[in-house]
Amino acid sequence: MKKKAPDNIKEMFDQISSRYVLMNKLMTFGRDRYWRKQLVKFAEIKDGDRLLDVATGTGDVIIQAIEDGIQLKKSAGVDFSTGMLSIAKARLDVPEIEWIRADALDLPFKNSRFDAVTSAYLMRNAINIETALTEQFRMLKPGGKIACLDTTPPKKTVFSPLIDFYFLKIIPLLGALIASSKAAYTYLPKTTKNFKTADELKTMMIKAGFEKVSYKKYMFGTIAIHWGTKPYGKNNIN
Ligand SMILES: C[S@@+](CC[C@H](N)C(=O)[O-])C[C@H]1O[C@@H](n2cnc3c(N)ncnc32)[C@H](O)[C@@H]1O
């Protein structure tokens, strides 16, 4: 098991990039698409909006927004894994979307440029969640929307043994068989268990300056989507 550090994470996603989309479908029984659809809905993206998708990976969130019929303008998907980004570009190569290699903790855009900022499965990987949030806050126009989708540590219920078995045994096995990387899919349950609870992440979003922050859980409480708004009349925090 590799240490949680940017170079290791980058390398891990480079290695699994060619099987990433298939693995997501298998692990989630195809629900991953629905969660991204919900993410797009909570980000309230409209025709003509500029969307920034941080940790875009193979581009699934942007692709979902377009499949939902939204006409994006001057939008971008950012990721630090070249392997993941090259698949995103091969899947969707249109002038309205730029695929940019960059760090979510140091985004290469001017302040207040986007109408909405989304991320799917970034926060759990971020070495500094506060910085990830303040960078996303900085990217948004006042009134702009943030929406984050990620796994979340589930509460103890009667289903806990089943969920643990699935996360700790089945997912790593699928990772080994399908993506030739047991390590990457052992990393997923570990980081989920150690990640902030949904309430803690909500508090961090409020602290970063967002208002109207809320969240919804899915899949036996193992997935959460958080959303919020950058208030009008507030300067960027950083
Ligand atoms: C689990 S994948 C999610 C990809 C995509 N958002 C999706 O919906 O499937 C996580 C992605 O986050 C990227 N990532 C993690 N930390 C990052 C950082 N600090 N800056 C940029 N990308 C990052 C990884 O390279 C990887 O592509």
Ligand as a Chemical Component Dictionary entry (heavy atoms), coordinates in Angstrom:
data_LIG
# 
_chem_comp.id                   LIG 
_chem_comp.type                 NON-POLYMER 
_chem_comp.pdbx_formal_charge   0 
_chem_comp.three_letter_code    LIG 
# 
loop_
_chem_comp_atom.comp_id 
_chem_comp_atom.atom_id 
_chem_comp_atom.alt_atom_id 
_chem_comp_atom.type_symbol 
_chem_comp_atom.charge 
_chem_comp_atom.model_Cartn_x 
_chem_comp_atom.model_Cartn_y 
_chem_comp_atom.model_Cartn_z 
_chem_comp_atom.pdbx_ordinal 
LIG C1  C1  C 0  -11.224 8.645  -8.540  1  
LIG S1  S1  S 1  -10.698 9.684  -9.831  2  
LIG C2  C2  C 0  -12.150 10.591 -10.231 3  
LIG C3  C3  C 0  -12.238 10.980 -11.665 4  
LIG C4  C4  C 0  -13.549 11.638 -12.098 5  
LIG N1  N1  N 0  -13.783 12.872 -11.376 6  
LIG C5  C5  C 0  -14.760 10.752 -11.998 7  
LIG O1  O1  O 0  -15.853 11.255 -11.816 8  
LIG O2  O2  O -1 -14.636 9.547  -12.181 9  
LIG C6  C6  C 0  -9.783  10.863 -8.915  10 
LIG C7  C7  C 0  -8.998  11.794 -9.810  11 
LIG O3  O3  O 0  -8.472  12.831 -8.999  12 
LIG C8  C8  C 0  -7.229  13.198 -9.523  13 
LIG N2  N2  N 0  -6.554  13.949 -8.467  14 
LIG C9  C9  C 0  -6.348  13.588 -7.181  15 
LIG N3  N3  N 0  -5.732  14.564 -6.506  16 
LIG C10 C10 C 0  -5.567  15.589 -7.388  17 
LIG C11 C11 C 0  -4.983  16.875 -7.289  18 
LIG N4  N4  N 0  -4.446  17.334 -6.138  19 
LIG N5  N5  N 0  -4.974  17.654 -8.384  20 
LIG C12 C12 C 0  -5.485  17.219 -9.564  21 
LIG N6  N6  N 0  -6.033  16.000 -9.727  22 
LIG C13 C13 C 0  -6.080  15.195 -8.640  23 
LIG C14 C14 C 0  -6.599  11.874 -9.904  24 
LIG O4  O4  O 0  -5.545  12.015 -10.818 25 
LIG C15 C15 C 0  -7.803  11.137 -10.501 26 
LIG O5  O5  O 0  -7.907  11.313 -11.886 27 
# 
loop_
_chem_comp_bond.comp_id 
_chem_comp_bond.atom_id_1 
_chem_comp_bond.atom_id_2 
_chem_comp_bond.value_order 
_chem_comp_bond.pdbx_ordinal 
LIG C1  S1  SING 1  
LIG S1  C2  SING 2  
LIG S1  C6  SING 3  
LIG C2  C3  SING 4  
LIG C3  C4  SING 5  
LIG C4  N1  SING 6  
LIG C4  C5  SING 7  
LIG C5  O1  DOUB 8  
LIG C5  O2  SING 9  
LIG C6  C7  SING 10 
LIG C7  O3  SING 11 
LIG C7  C15 SING 12 
LIG O3  C8  SING 13 
LIG C8  N2  SING 14 
LIG C8  C14 SING 15 
LIG N2  C9  SING 16 
LIG N2  C13 SING 17 
LIG C9  N3  DOUB 18 
LIG N3  C10 SING 19 
LIG C10 C11 SING 20 
LIG C10 C13 DOUB 21 
LIG C11 N4  SING 22 
LIG C11 N5  DOUB 23 
LIG N5  C12 SING 24 
LIG C12 N6  DOUB 25 
LIG N6  C13 SING 26 
LIG C14 O4  SING 27 
LIG C14 C15 SING 28 
LIG C15 O5  SING 29 
# 
